[in-house]
Amino acid sequence: MTAGKEVLSSGMREEKERCRQALALAQQGKTVALISSGDPGVYGMAGLVLEIAYARDMDTPIHIVSGVTSVTAAAASLGAPLMLDFACISLSDLLVPWEKIVARLTAAAEADLVAALYNPRSKKRVSQLQEAREIFLRSRAGDTPVGVVTRAGDAGERVELSDLEHFLELEIGMSSLVIIGNCSTRRLSGWLVTPRGYKV
């Protein structure tokens, strides 16, 4: 698939340089594909590319191709936990102050939204997920279902079911996505389901 194509790669926290490089190559007349995991518009790089192009007054044609983000891939592996209103919140405080993240977690918990937590824990960032759990325990019962999917959609995908009281006992890292159910979310024959309200 990459035969005959120039491939440039970079690691985490080099997003700005990757976007600048892609735009510079496109301005040279090259056809460029900027690739990241998930969907480019959901915690991805589409927004950054558009911001840089706008800031530099570039008229480079940009086409954004939708992908499958972790929240929908993880939800499919768990069953149907997102059948009703939900919130996606990243616990990474690299670009957003933790106080603002706490306010979002609190609002989602109090509004009884199913919550999908991106970037739940890293080697350096371990307390945020525990604090998020405490916030949800103020509004939800300890037996509220929780699903954890690691490497959603990949060959090494791991799917685990737990509850709000005990899910921190699971192995959770940066490639995990945590879905906390609302007051109506149930475990049905190994699936996590948030009923939409139909009478069955």
DANOR-V182829 format. One record per residue. N is the residue number from 1. RES is the residue in one small letter. SS is DSSP state (a for helix, b for strand, c for the rest). NEAR is the number of other ideal C-beta (glycine too) atoms within 8 Angstrom. Layout:
BEGIN
n/res/ss/near
N/RES/SS/NEAR
N/RES/SS/NEAR
END
This chain:
BEGIN
n/res/ss/near
1/m/c/2
2/t/c/5
3/a/c/4
4/g/c/3
5/k/c/5
6/e/c/3
7/v/c/5
8/l/c/6
9/s/c/4
10/s/c/6
11/g/c/5
12/m/c/3
13/r/c/5
14/e/c/8
15/e/a/8
16/k/a/8
17/e/a/8
18/r/a/12
19/c/a/13
20/r/a/9
21/q/a/9
22/a/a/11
23/l/a/15
24/a/a/8
25/l/a/9
26/a/a/12
27/q/a/8
28/q/c/6
29/g/c/4
30/k/c/6
31/t/c/4
32/v/c/8
33/a/c/4
34/l/c/10
35/i/c/3
36/s/c/7
37/s/c/4
38/g/c/11
39/d/c/9
40/p/c/13
41/g/c/8
42/v/c/9
43/y/c/8
44/g/c/13
45/m/c/11
46/a/a/9
47/g/a/8
48/l/a/10
49/v/a/13
50/l/a/9
51/e/a/8
52/i/a/13
53/a/a/11
54/y/a/8
55/a/a/6
56/r/c/7
57/d/c/5
58/m/c/9
59/d/c/4
60/t/c/8
61/p/c/5
62/i/c/7
63/h/c/4
64/i/c/7
65/v/c/5
66/s/c/6
67/g/c/8
68/v/c/7
69/t/c/11
70/s/a/12
71/v/a/13
72/t/a/9
73/a/a/12
74/a/a/14
75/a/a/13
76/a/a/6
77/s/a/10
78/l/a/14
79/g/b/9
80/a/b/10
81/p/c/16
82/l/c/12
83/m/c/8
84/l/c/11
85/d/c/5
86/f/b/10
87/a/b/12
88/c/b/10
89/i/b/12
90/s/b/10
91/l/c/14
92/s/c/10
93/d/c/10
94/l/c/5
95/l/c/4
96/v/c/9
97/p/c/6
98/w/a/8
99/e/a/6
100/k/a/8
101/i/a/14
102/v/a/10
103/a/a/8
104/r/a/10
105/l/a/13
106/t/a/9
107/a/a/9
108/a/a/11
109/a/a/14
110/e/a/7
111/a/c/7
112/d/c/8
113/l/c/10
114/v/b/15
115/a/b/14
116/a/b/16
117/l/b/14
118/y/b/13
119/n/c/10
120/p/c/14
121/r/c/12
122/s/c/9
123/k/c/4
124/k/c/4
125/r/c/10
126/v/c/9
127/s/a/6
128/q/a/13
129/l/a/14
130/q/a/9
131/e/a/9
132/a/a/12
133/r/a/11
134/e/a/8
135/i/a/12
136/f/a/14
137/l/a/10
138/r/c/7
139/s/c/8
140/r/c/13
141/a/c/6
142/g/c/8
143/d/c/7
144/t/c/14
145/p/b/13
146/v/b/13
147/g/b/15
148/v/b/16
149/v/b/17
150/t/b/14
151/r/c/9
152/a/c/11
153/g/c/8
154/d/c/6
155/a/c/3
156/g/c/6
157/e/c/11
158/r/b/9
159/v/b/9
160/e/b/9
161/l/b/11
162/s/b/11
163/d/b/10
164/l/c/14
165/e/c/7
166/h/c/7
167/f/a/13
168/l/a/8
169/e/a/5
170/l/c/8
171/e/c/6
172/i/c/12
173/g/c/9
174/m/c/7
175/s/c/5
176/s/b/12
177/l/b/14
178/v/b/13
179/i/b/19
180/i/b/12
181/g/c/14
182/n/c/11
183/c/c/7
184/s/c/8
185/t/b/12
186/r/b/10
187/r/b/8
188/l/b/8
189/s/c/3
190/g/c/6
191/w/b/9
192/l/b/16
193/v/b/12
194/t/b/15
195/p/c/9
196/r/c/6
197/g/c/4
198/y/c/5
199/k/c/2
200/v/c/2
END
